[in-house]
Amino acid sequence: MEIALDLARSREGLTGTNPSVGCVIVKNDNIISIGQTSYNGRPHAEFNAIKNCNTKLNGAKMYVTLEPCSHHGLTPPCTNEIIKSKISEVVYALEDTDKRVRKKSFKILKSHKINVSIGLLRDKVKKFYIPYFFNRKNKKPFVTGKIAISKNKLIYSKFKTKITNQYSDKFTHLLRYKNDSIMTSSKTVNIDDPKLNCRIKGFEKFSPVRIILDKNLILNKNTYIFKSANKKNTIVFYNKANKSRISMFKKKKIELIKSKLNNSKCLDVRLIIKKLYSLGFRNTLVEGGDLLTTNLLKDKIFNEFYLFKSQKKLPTNSDFVKFNGLNVLNKKYSFKQKLNSYGKDSITHYNK
């Protein structure tokens, strides 16, 4: 089951609207096949493990992190494949929360004289599936926030925007890899001109879709985000703009979505997050500036948050930005733990 969990972890955030599942098949105390949920969610892990095996499976034992599906969707039920394969025993860590599946697979497999046991490594596997269970229950993406601050709590200082070291940067790219969407504001894009992509060698193609909050379509056309935008990699939420600006965005084939304002006359992020779920996004990383990040902390939008802290002191010159959300973060998110040291930087992980 540990191996199955590792297989599931390696596809975290890359399986579309389906959970990432790992599967291991054992016969005569030897691992004879493994499988994991395919990119974008199909085929499922159990199907892949059975397909990957080049020997007969009668009498074999299957370990899988989540209850196998038993319903007809875009692919046939995994229970059908398990029954046809003549596997004699199935062990899964958790029951699925999906009403189409929950507890049904147990009955189906047992009715075909397949031994079934549930709960192996339950707590460890359950922790991995927190985002998936959150998705299913709330119909919203699991939202992760991050921000980097200097020793004197600045997130920006004119002529010196670089705060964290190379190890923290790699951790950031790992977060981008694990999320299917990344959100920021047009203000941050115009100031920092970020790429918002994953730059881990070999994983560039897993860069998240850019979600830009741009109330009046002020995104600078000379920024990397605008220049590299297309209908597949960028969505811009806006409220009101003149026809020429709208036309400019549409010529780039950027997906524009009109959205309502909240009581503070800002784009209503709660509505936007629900919209992202309906568009198929399940894991959203927010890399915003002080205003966006602090407001989302106040509203407790984040399911988890990473605070990167450098030992560098940035100059408080004529143009600098201080992070005002630190007190809110510590007040709203009671559970926190320091991760392993990343050079001289520290990373603190917060969750609800």
FENTAKA-V147618 format. One record per pair of residues at least 12 apart in sequence whose ideal C-beta (glycine too) atoms are under 6 Angstrom apart, sorted by the first residue. I is the first residue (numbers start at 1). J is the second residue. Records with the same first field share a line. If there is no record, write none. Layout:
# FENTAKA-V147618
I->J, J
This chain:
# FENTAKA-V147618
1->63, 120, 121
3->24
4->22, 23, 24, 63, 65
5->22, 65, 125
7->22, 36
8->20, 21, 22, 65
11->36, 37
12->178
13->178, 179, 180, 283
14->39
15->37, 41
16->40, 41
17->280
18->41
19->66, 132
20->37
21->37, 45, 65, 66
22->36, 45, 65
23->35, 45, 46, 49, 64
24->63
25->49, 60, 62
26->61
27->60
32->53, 55
33->49, 52, 53
34->49
35->48, 49, 52
42->75
43->75
44->78
46->64, 68, 78
47->78, 81
50->81, 85
57->85, 86, 87
58->86
59->88
60->87
61->89
62->87, 90
63->91
64->92
65->93, 125
66->94, 96
67->92, 95, 96, 101, 105
68->105
69->101
70->101, 104, 105, 108
71->100
79->105, 108
83->112
89->115
90->109, 114, 116
91->117, 120
92->118
93->120, 121, 122, 125
94->125, 126
97->133, 136
135->282
139->277
140->273, 277
141->276, 277, 281, 282, 283, 284
142->283, 303
143->284, 301, 302, 303
144->285, 304
145->286, 302, 305
146->306
147->293
148->163, 164, 308
149->309, 323
150->163, 310, 312, 313, 314
151->311, 313
152->313
153->322, 323
154->314, 320, 322
155->321, 323
156->321
157->314, 315, 320
158->317, 319
160->314
163->310
164->308, 310, 345
165->343, 345
167->342, 343
168->308, 342, 345
173->198, 199, 200
175->285
176->198, 208
177->198, 203, 206
179->208, 283, 285
180->208, 281, 283
181->208, 209, 211, 281, 284
182->196, 208, 210, 285
183->211, 284, 286
184->287, 288
185->213, 288, 292
186->212, 214, 218, 219
188->288, 289
189->223, 225
190->220
193->223, 224
195->224
196->210
209->233
210->225, 234
211->235
212->236
213->237, 267
214->236, 238
215->239, 267
216->241
217->238, 241, 245
229->252, 254
230->253
231->253, 255
234->254
235->255
236->254, 256
237->257, 259, 267, 272
239->261
259->272
290->321, 323, 324
293->325
294->324, 325
297->325, 328, 329, 332
298->328
300->332
304->351
305->350
306->347, 349
307->348
308->347
309->346
310->345
311->344
333->350
335->351
336->348, 350
337->349
